Amino acid sequence: MARHGARTPFLLQLSLLLLLRPGGTLGCASVAVASPIVALGSAVRASCTVRSELCRGLEQGKVRITWMLDNEPMAGSQHRGAGGSEVSNLTLPQFNRTQARLWCWVEWNGTKQRVGMAEIRAGYPPAKPFNLSCVLNLSDYGLTCQWEPGADSHLPTSVTLKFARSRALAETGCTPQGGYNRCTVPRRLLQLYRQMELWVSATNALGTAESEHLCIDPMDVALCAAVAPALRHLSSSPLDLPPAELDPPALQSIQSVPFQSDCVTVAWEVARSHAHMELLCELRYRAPEDAAWALVTGIPGQARTAQHCGFLFGTPYCFQMRCRRSSAQGYWSDWSPGRNYTTHEKAPTGTLDVWWSTRPAGAGGQLEVQLRWKAPGRREANGQVLGYRVTLSPRRRGRDPPTVCNTTRTQCNFSAPAGTTRVYLSAYNAAGESAATEVVLLERKGQPLAGLHAVPGGERSLWVRWESPPAPPAAYVLEWQRVPVEPGACSTCWKMERDGATTAALIHGIEPFQRYNISVYPLYSDAIGVPVHTTAYSKQKAPSFAPKLHLKSISKSDAELCWELLPVEMQNGFITGYTIFWANSTAEVSSAAVGPSLSSFVIQELKPSTLYKVHIMASTAAGSTNGTSLTLVTMALDDVEIQFLFLTLGLVFVLLILLLICFQKNGRVKQQFWPSVPDPANSSLGKWVPAELPQEPLQVPGVREPSLATISTVTVLERAAGKQPPSRSKEPTAEPTGTFPMPPQPYVRQERPGTAWAAVEPQRGRGGSGEPVQYARVVGAGYKGQQHVPPRLYLRCGSSSSQPLLSDPSPSPQPYENLWFHGAAPQGCPGDGGCAEELPATFPLLQGLRIGGAEELQDCRVF
C-alpha cells in the first residue's frame, strides 16, 4: 500500500502533462494577442484562457496562470471568465524587441506547464527607395533598373518595380530575386519611343513606400551593344550597373579661322552605331592656367563642325566633346579624349605698370635709374613675351631710338644723362613689339597719406588700408619687403592701384611668421607723394627661442640682468614683452614683466648669500617661449660694505704697525704698558757691594742685648751733578746761593744702646763739585763674643732715582717701617728725647743704621 500511495502523485502529474501539452487533443488553453506584428516600441496586449471543463484533473479554484516573454517572467492579472474558465491578461507598455515569443504557463500542484504561445514581431514601416535608374539593353531591348533600398524595417518586406504607360493603369514590371535591388522589365511590357513612368514599391505589414517616379523613353537610356554582354553578367551579381551612355565622338581637327581672329573651328565624328540618332553635343576647353573648363553647349551632333570665338592669342588649350540623344533627357556619353591646340600669336598690346627710383650718380653728371614693371597679362601678352626694351626717346617711323636696356627680366638699372625726365618701355614677342609705355620720372615731394595700417587677410596675404591725403591722387603704389632685407630685393613685391579713390588693397604672396615692411606712395599728376611706412605679419606664433640671459652685476640684494634682442626672423611676431622668473631653493617663485624694447632688468629685494635660478620668457600675441635657466648666488656683503671692511682692516693694521714702532722706539711708552718688576738680586745696588763685604759683616746686636754698634766703613757715593733730591720734609728747604748746593753736615750719634747714627762726609763729585750722593754702603761689626747675625740693612731713597727698585717700594715693607719699633718703644731718642723725624724706609739690607746728611740727602737713610 505504501508503494502504491507513493506512485499515485507521479501518475497524476504524468496524466496532466499529457492532457495539457501544446497541440494536445483536448485544447483546454489558448493565447490571443491584439496584433502579432506591431511597431517597434509600441504596447502589446495578450490574454491566456484555460477552460477547466476540457482539462481533466484540474480542480476549480486551484489553477494559477503565469507568463514568460522568451525567458523573462512577466506579471499578468488573473480572473474567472465565462463558462468557468480562468483568464489572465498581460499588457507590455513598450515592446522593444524585433521578435519574441510570449508563453502562457499553468501551475497545478507545484508543477508548471506551457499551455499556449504567441509569436510577436516588431519593426518599422518600409523606407522609401531612392536613386532609381534604368538602362535599355539594345541586344534584347530589356529595361534593367536598379535602386537603393532605405533603412531596414526589421519586418518581411516585398519590393516590386512598377510602371505605367501613358493613360494606363500601373502594372508590375518585375520583382527582384535573391535579395538584389535590381530587376529587368521584358521587351513585351515596354513602350519604345514613348514616355514611361517607373517607380519602386516596398510593402510590409505596417505600410507601403514608393520611390520617386522616373519618366523616361527607354530609347533615351539605351546602352551600346558592346556593353550588352556585361549587362547580362551584372544582372545576376551584386555589383552596381555602369551608367548607361553612348560612345563619345572623336575630335578630328582644330584650327584658327580666320588667321588674325580669336576664333577656332572644331571638327568631329560620331560613332557609327549612333549615326541614325539625333544627338546633342557639348564642347569644353581650358588653358593650363585655368582652374575650370569653359563649356560650349547646344552643338548639334550631325553638324560635324563648330566654330567658337573668344580664345586668347598664343595660348595652348585642351578640347573635349561629348553627346547624348536630343529627343529626351538621356545619359551623356563620356568626354572624348583631349586634343591640344595653341592659338596663333599677336604683338603685345596695352600699357605696362611701371615703378621707378632715381638717384644722382655723382661724378659725370649721370642719373642712376632703377626701373621695375609688371609682366603683361595673358590677354595683353598675346603669346610668350621674349623680352623688354627701354629707350630714352620714343620710336619713330623708319628709325629706332638707341636702347639703354634690353632684358628678359622685369627690372633694369641703367644710367641716363642728367636732366632726363622720361624713358620708354616696350615688350615684344615672336609676332611683334608693343607700343611704348611712357614713364615720367617725377620727384617725390607730394603730400603723404593721412594714415596707414595693415592687418592679416589670410595665412599668406595682408589687407593694407590707408587714409587718403587731402589732395586726391591719381593712383597708389604699394611696396612690401621682407625683414630683414635679403640681397637682391624682390622686383615684383609691389603693385599699382590705378583707382585714386580706393583706400585698401590685398597683398598676396606673404610668408607666415615673417615681418614685412609696407610702404604706400600716392601718385599725383606732377609728383610722387612722400611714402608712409608700417609693419605687419600675416600670421604669428610663439618665438623660435627666448633670449639668453647674462649677469651684468650682482650684490647681496640686487642682480642686474641683460640680454640681446631676438633677431627679427626668429621673433615670429611682434614681441609684446618679456617676463623674468626667479626662484630660490625653497621654491619661492617671483616674476616681473619687462617691455619689448628693454634689454636689461634689475631684480631687487633678493636675500643675501642665496642661490637663485632665473629664466626669461619671450611672448607674442600668439604664444610664449621660455629660455634657458641662469643660476646666480647673491653676495653676503655689498661693495660699499666690503670697501668699508677693507678700509677698517687697513686702518687697524696701520695702527698696529704704528704702535709696534712706538713700543720699539720709546721706552717710556713701553714702561707705561709693561713696567719693570724690581729684582734686588740684579739691581745696581747689588753691583755696588764690594767683594769683601761678606768678610766684613755688620754685626747688629739683638733686640734683647742692645749695644753700641761699631761702624767700620761708611762709603758715600757721589750723586750726579745737577740732581737735587726731593725733600721729604714738609717744611721748605733753603736753596743754596751758589751754583752747587751746600753740603750737609755729617753726624753720627748714638740714640740707644745697640743703635748708631752715622753721618757721612760729603765728597766731591766729578769736577770738584761737592754734593751728597744718593746711595751708601755701611758695614757694621758686632761686639766680641756676640753670636754672628747676618747683617740687615735698610735703604730709603727719596731722590729722583730712575732705578725701578728704588722708585717703587712694593712689594717691600712700607716706607720707614722698622721691625725694631714694632715692639716696646725705646725710652727716648738721642738729641731731643724723641723720634720726631720720619721713620726711614724699611729695607732688609739696612737695618739699625741711619744716615743723615744735608737736606738733599735727608730722604736717603741707612739703618
WOKA-V583872 format. One record per pair of residues at least 4 apart in sequence whose C-alpha atoms are under 7 Angstrom apart, sorted by the first residue. I is the first residue (numbers start at 1). GAP is how many residues later the second one is. Records with the same first field share a line. If there is no record, write none. Layout:
I = GAP / GAP
This chain:
1 = 4
2 = 4
3 = 4
4 = 4
7 = 4
8 = 4
9 = 4
10 = 4
11 = 4
12 = 4
13 = 4
14 = 4
15 = 4
16 = 4 / 41
17 = 4
19 = 5 / 7 / 36
20 = 4 / 8 / 35 / 95
21 = 94
22 = 93 / 94
23 = 4
26 = 28 / 29
28 = 22 / 23 / 24 / 26 / 27
29 = 20 / 21 / 22 / 86 / 87
30 = 18 / 19 / 20 / 86
31 = 16 / 17 / 18 / 73 / 85 / 86 / 87
32 = 14 / 15 / 16
33 = 12 / 13 / 14
34 = 11 / 12
36 = 83 / 84 / 85
37 = 83 / 84 / 85
38 = 4 / 83 / 84 / 85
39 = 83 / 84 / 85
40 = 55 / 56 / 58 / 82 / 83 / 84
41 = 53 / 54 / 55
42 = 51 / 52 / 53
43 = 49 / 50 / 51 / 52
44 = 47 / 48 / 49 / 51
45 = 45 / 46 / 47
46 = 43 / 44 / 45
47 = 40 / 41 / 42 / 43
48 = 39 / 40 / 41 / 56
49 = 36 / 37 / 38 / 39
50 = 35 / 36 / 37
51 = 4 / 33 / 34 / 35
52 = 6 / 32 / 33
62 = 46
63 = 43 / 44 / 45
64 = 42 / 43 / 44
65 = 23 / 39 / 40 / 41 / 42
66 = 9 / 10 / 38 / 39 / 40
67 = 6 / 7 / 8 / 9 / 36 / 37 / 38
68 = 4 / 5 / 6 / 34 / 35 / 36
69 = 4 / 5 / 31 / 32 / 33 / 34
70 = 30 / 31 / 32
76 = 12 / 13 / 14
77 = 11 / 12 / 13
78 = 9 / 10 / 11
79 = 7 / 8 / 9
80 = 4 / 5 / 6 / 7
81 = 4 / 5 / 6
97 = 25
98 = 23 / 24 / 25 / 56
99 = 21 / 22 / 23
100 = 19 / 20 / 21
101 = 16 / 17 / 18 / 19
102 = 15 / 16 / 17
103 = 11 / 13 / 14 / 15
104 = 10 / 11 / 12 / 13
105 = 7 / 8 / 9 / 10
106 = 6 / 7 / 8 / 9
107 = 4 / 5 / 6
108 = 4
123 = 30 / 31 / 32
124 = 29 / 30 / 82
125 = 28 / 79 / 81 / 82 / 83
126 = 27 / 76 / 77 / 78 / 81 / 82 / 83
127 = 23 / 24 / 82
128 = 22 / 81 / 82 / 83
129 = 18 / 19 / 20 / 21 / 71 / 81 / 82
130 = 17 / 18 / 19 / 81 / 82
131 = 16 / 17
132 = 13 / 14 / 15
133 = 12 / 13 / 14
134 = 9 / 10 / 11 / 12 / 87
135 = 8 / 9 / 10 / 86 / 87 / 88 / 109
136 = 5 / 6 / 7 / 8 / 82 / 83 / 85 / 86 / 87
137 = 4 / 5 / 6 / 85 / 86 / 91
138 = 84 / 85 / 86 / 87
139 = 86 / 89
141 = 46
142 = 42 / 43 / 44 / 45
143 = 41 / 42 / 43
144 = 39 / 40 / 41
145 = 37 / 38 / 39
146 = 35 / 36 / 37
147 = 34 / 35
148 = 33
155 = 49
156 = 48
157 = 45 / 46 / 47
158 = 44 / 45 / 46
159 = 16 / 41 / 42 / 43 / 44
160 = 12 / 14 / 15 / 16 / 40 / 41 / 42
161 = 11 / 12 / 13 / 14 / 38 / 39 / 40
162 = 8 / 9 / 10 / 11 / 36 / 37 / 38
163 = 7 / 8 / 9 / 10 / 33 / 34 / 35 / 36
164 = 4 / 5 / 6 / 7 / 32 / 33 / 34
165 = 31 / 32
166 = 30
173 = 12
174 = 9 / 10 / 11
175 = 8
176 = 4 / 5 / 6 / 7
180 = 58
185 = 4
186 = 4
192 = 25 / 26 / 27
193 = 24 / 25 / 26
194 = 23
195 = 20 / 21 / 22
196 = 19 / 20 / 21
197 = 16 / 17 / 18 / 19
198 = 15 / 16 / 17
199 = 11 / 12 / 13 / 14 / 15
200 = 10 / 11
201 = 8 / 9 / 10
202 = 6 / 7 / 8
203 = 4 / 5 / 6
204 = 4
218 = 4
220 = 105 / 108 / 109 / 110
221 = 23 / 109 / 110
222 = 22
223 = 4 / 5 / 21 / 22 / 23
224 = 4 / 22
227 = 4
228 = 4
229 = 4
230 = 4
231 = 4
233 = 4
234 = 5 / 7
244 = 87
245 = 86 / 87 / 88
246 = 78 / 86 / 87
247 = 24 / 86
248 = 22 / 74 / 75 / 85 / 86 / 87 / 88
249 = 19 / 20 / 21 / 22 / 72 / 73 / 87
250 = 18 / 19 / 20 / 86
251 = 16 / 17 / 18
252 = 15 / 16 / 17
253 = 13 / 14
254 = 10 / 11 / 12 / 13 / 87
255 = 9 / 10 / 11
256 = 7 / 8 / 9 / 87
257 = 4 / 6 / 7 / 8
262 = 47 / 48 / 49 / 50 / 51
263 = 44 / 45 / 46 / 47 / 48
264 = 43 / 44 / 45
265 = 40 / 41 / 42 / 43
266 = 39 / 40 / 41
267 = 37 / 38 / 39
268 = 36 / 37
269 = 35
270 = 4 / 5
271 = 4
277 = 48
278 = 47 / 48
279 = 21 / 22 / 23 / 44 / 45 / 46 / 47
280 = 18 / 19 / 20 / 21 / 43 / 44 / 45 / 46
281 = 16 / 17 / 18 / 19 / 20 / 40 / 41 / 42 / 43
282 = 14 / 15 / 16 / 17 / 39 / 40 / 41
283 = 12 / 13 / 14 / 37 / 38 / 39
284 = 9 / 10 / 11 / 12 / 35 / 36 / 37
285 = 8 / 9 / 10 / 32 / 33 / 34 / 35
286 = 4 / 6 / 7 / 8 / 31 / 32
287 = 29 / 30 / 31
301 = 22
312 = 67 / 70
313 = 30 / 31 / 32 / 33 / 69 / 70
314 = 28 / 29 / 30 / 31 / 68 / 69 / 70
315 = 27 / 28 / 68
316 = 24 / 25 / 26 / 27
317 = 23 / 24 / 25
318 = 20 / 21 / 22 / 23
319 = 19 / 20 / 21
320 = 15 / 16 / 17 / 18 / 19
321 = 14 / 15
322 = 10 / 11 / 12 / 13 / 14
323 = 9 / 10
324 = 6 / 7 / 8 / 9
325 = 5
345 = 37 / 38 / 86
346 = 36 / 37 / 85 / 86
347 = 35 / 81 / 82 / 84 / 85 / 86 / 87
348 = 32 / 33 / 34 / 79 / 80 / 85 / 86
349 = 31 / 32 / 85
350 = 30
351 = 86
352 = 21 / 22 / 24 / 85
353 = 20 / 21 / 143
354 = 18 / 19 / 20
355 = 16 / 17 / 18
356 = 14 / 15 / 16
357 = 12 / 13 / 14
358 = 9 / 10 / 11 / 12
359 = 8 / 9 / 10
360 = 6 / 7 / 8
361 = 4 / 5 / 6 / 7
362 = 4
365 = 52 / 53
366 = 49 / 50 / 51 / 52
367 = 48 / 49 / 50 / 51
368 = 46 / 47 / 48
369 = 44 / 45 / 46
370 = 42 / 43 / 44
371 = 40 / 41 / 42
372 = 38 / 39 / 40 / 119
373 = 37 / 38
374 = 36
375 = 35
376 = 4 / 5
377 = 4
378 = 4
381 = 4
383 = 46
384 = 45
385 = 42 / 43 / 44
386 = 22 / 42 / 43
387 = 20 / 21 / 40 / 41
388 = 18 / 19 / 20 / 38 / 39 / 40
389 = 14 / 16 / 17 / 18 / 36 / 37 / 38
390 = 13 / 14 / 15 / 16 / 34 / 35 / 36
391 = 10 / 11 / 12 / 13 / 32 / 33 / 34
392 = 30 / 31 / 32
393 = 8 / 30 / 31
394 = 7 / 30
395 = 4 / 5 / 6
396 = 4
404 = 10
405 = 7 / 9
411 = 80
416 = 4
421 = 19 / 20
422 = 16 / 17 / 18 / 19
423 = 15 / 16 / 17
424 = 12 / 13 / 14 / 15
425 = 11 / 12 / 13
426 = 7 / 8 / 9 / 10 / 11
427 = 6 / 7
428 = 4 / 5 / 6
429 = 4
442 = 84 / 85 / 86
443 = 84 / 85
444 = 83 / 84 / 85 / 86
445 = 82 / 83 / 84 / 85
446 = 81 / 82 / 83 / 84
447 = 22 / 82 / 83
448 = 21 / 74 / 81 / 82 / 83 / 84
449 = 18 / 19 / 20 / 83
450 = 17 / 18 / 19
451 = 15 / 16
452 = 13 / 14 / 15 / 80 / 82
453 = 11 / 12 / 13 / 81
454 = 8 / 9 / 10 / 11 / 82
455 = 7 / 8 / 9 / 81
456 = 5 / 6 / 7 / 81 / 82 / 83
457 = 4 / 5 / 6 / 81
458 = 4 / 80
459 = 53 / 79 / 80
460 = 48 / 49 / 50 / 51 / 52 / 78
461 = 45 / 46 / 47 / 48 / 49 / 77
462 = 44 / 45 / 46 / 76
463 = 41 / 42 / 43 / 44
464 = 40 / 41 / 42
465 = 38 / 39 / 40
466 = 37 / 38
467 = 36
468 = 4 / 35
472 = 28
473 = 27 / 49 / 50 / 51
474 = 24 / 25 / 26 / 49 / 50 / 51
475 = 22 / 23 / 24 / 25 / 47 / 48
476 = 20 / 21 / 22 / 24 / 44 / 45 / 46 / 47
477 = 18 / 19 / 20 / 43 / 44 / 45
478 = 16 / 17 / 18 / 41 / 42 / 43
479 = 14 / 15 / 16 / 39 / 40 / 41
480 = 13 / 14 / 36 / 37 / 38 / 39
481 = 4 / 12 / 35 / 36 / 37
482 = 32 / 33 / 34 / 35
483 = 32 / 33 / 34 / 85
484 = 84
485 = 4
510 = 28
512 = 25 / 26 / 27
513 = 24 / 25 / 26 / 27 / 28 / 59 / 60
514 = 23 / 55 / 58
515 = 20 / 21 / 22
516 = 19 / 20 / 21
517 = 16 / 17 / 18 / 19
518 = 15 / 16 / 17
519 = 12 / 13 / 14 / 15
520 = 11 / 12 / 13
521 = 7 / 8 / 9 / 10
522 = 6 / 7
523 = 4 / 5 / 6
524 = 4
537 = 36
540 = 32 / 33 / 82
541 = 31 / 32 / 79 / 81 / 82
542 = 30 / 77 / 78 / 80 / 81 / 82 / 83
543 = 27 / 28 / 29 / 75 / 76 / 81 / 82
544 = 26 / 27 / 28
545 = 80 / 82
546 = 70 / 71 / 72 / 79 / 80 / 81
547 = 16 / 17 / 18 / 19 / 80
548 = 15 / 79 / 80
549 = 12 / 13 / 14 / 81
550 = 11 / 12 / 13
551 = 9 / 10 / 11
552 = 8 / 9 / 10
553 = 6 / 7
554 = 4 / 5 / 6 / 80
555 = 4 / 79 / 80 / 83
556 = 50 / 51 / 52 / 53 / 78 / 79 / 80 / 81 / 82
557 = 47 / 48 / 49 / 50 / 51 / 77
558 = 44 / 45 / 46 / 47 / 48
559 = 43 / 44 / 45
560 = 41 / 42 / 43
561 = 39 / 40 / 41
562 = 37 / 38 / 39
563 = 36 / 37
564 = 35
565 = 34
566 = 4 / 5
567 = 4
571 = 4
573 = 47
574 = 46
575 = 21 / 44 / 45
576 = 20 / 43 / 44 / 45
577 = 16 / 17 / 18 / 19 / 41 / 42
578 = 15 / 16 / 17 / 18 / 38 / 39 / 40 / 41
579 = 12 / 13 / 14 / 15 / 37 / 38 / 39
580 = 11 / 12 / 13 / 35 / 36 / 37
581 = 8 / 9 / 10 / 11 / 33 / 34 / 35
582 = 7 / 8 / 9 / 30 / 31 / 32 / 33
583 = 4 / 5 / 6 / 7 / 29 / 30 / 31
584 = 4 / 27 / 28 / 29
585 = 26 / 27
594 = 4
608 = 26 / 27 / 28
609 = 24 / 25 / 26 / 27
610 = 23 / 24
611 = 21 / 22 / 23
612 = 19 / 20 / 21
613 = 16 / 17 / 18 / 19
614 = 15 / 16 / 17
615 = 12 / 13 / 14 / 15
616 = 10 / 11
617 = 7 / 8 / 9 / 10
618 = 6 / 7 / 8
619 = 4 / 5 / 6
620 = 4
637 = 4 / 5
638 = 4
639 = 4
640 = 4
641 = 4
642 = 4
643 = 4
644 = 4
645 = 4
646 = 4
647 = 4
648 = 4
649 = 4
650 = 4
651 = 4
652 = 4
653 = 4
654 = 4
655 = 4
656 = 4
657 = 4
658 = 4
659 = 4
660 = 4
661 = 4
662 = 4
663 = 4 / 6 / 7
666 = 4
667 = 4
668 = 4
669 = 4
670 = 4
671 = 4
676 = 128
678 = 126 / 127
679 = 4 / 126
681 = 5
682 = 4
683 = 4
684 = 4
685 = 4
689 = 4
692 = 4
693 = 4
696 = 83
697 = 82 / 83 / 84 / 94
698 = 81 / 82 / 83 / 84 / 93
699 = 81 / 82 / 83 / 89 / 90 / 92
700 = 9 / 81 / 82 / 89 / 91
701 = 4 / 5 / 6 / 53 / 81
702 = 4
706 = 47 / 48
707 = 46 / 47 / 48
708 = 45 / 46 / 47 / 48
709 = 45 / 46 / 47 / 71 / 72 / 73
710 = 70 / 71 / 72
711 = 68 / 69 / 70
712 = 67 / 68 / 69
713 = 65 / 66
714 = 46 / 63 / 64 / 65
715 = 61 / 62 / 63
716 = 44 / 57 / 59 / 60 / 61
717 = 56 / 57 / 58 / 59
718 = 45 / 46 / 47 / 53 / 54 / 55
719 = 53 / 54 / 55
724 = 132
725 = 73 / 74 / 75 / 131 / 132
726 = 72 / 73 / 130
727 = 128 / 129 / 131 / 132
728 = 70 / 131
736 = 4 / 5 / 6
740 = 29
741 = 30
743 = 19 / 27 / 28 / 29 / 111
744 = 109 / 110 / 111
745 = 108 / 109
746 = 13 / 14 / 15 / 106 / 107
747 = 11 / 12 / 13 / 105
748 = 9 / 10 / 11
749 = 7 / 8 / 9
750 = 5 / 6 / 7 / 80
751 = 4 / 5 / 78 / 79
752 = 77
755 = 93
756 = 93
757 = 92 / 93 / 94
758 = 92 / 93 / 94
759 = 92 / 93 / 94
760 = 93
762 = 8 / 9 / 10
763 = 7 / 8 / 9
764 = 4 / 5 / 6 / 7
765 = 4 / 5 / 6
772 = 85
774 = 23 / 25 / 83 / 86
782 = 4
791 = 54
792 = 52 / 53 / 54 / 55
793 = 50 / 51 / 52 / 53 / 54 / 69 / 70
794 = 47 / 48 / 49 / 50 / 51 / 52 / 53 / 68 / 69
795 = 46 / 47 / 48 / 51 / 65 / 66 / 67 / 68
796 = 44 / 45 / 46 / 63 / 64 / 65 / 66
797 = 9 / 62 / 63 / 64
798 = 61 / 62
799 = 60
801 = 5 / 6
802 = 5
803 = 4
804 = 4
813 = 4 / 29
814 = 27 / 28
815 = 25 / 26 / 27
816 = 23 / 24 / 25 / 26
817 = 22 / 23 / 24 / 25
818 = 24
821 = 4
828 = 5 / 6
829 = 4 / 5 / 6
840 = 21
843 = 4
846 = 16 / 17
847 = 16
848 = 15
849 = 13 / 14
850 = 11 / 12 / 13
851 = 10 / 11
852 = 6 / 9
853 = 4 / 5
854 = 4
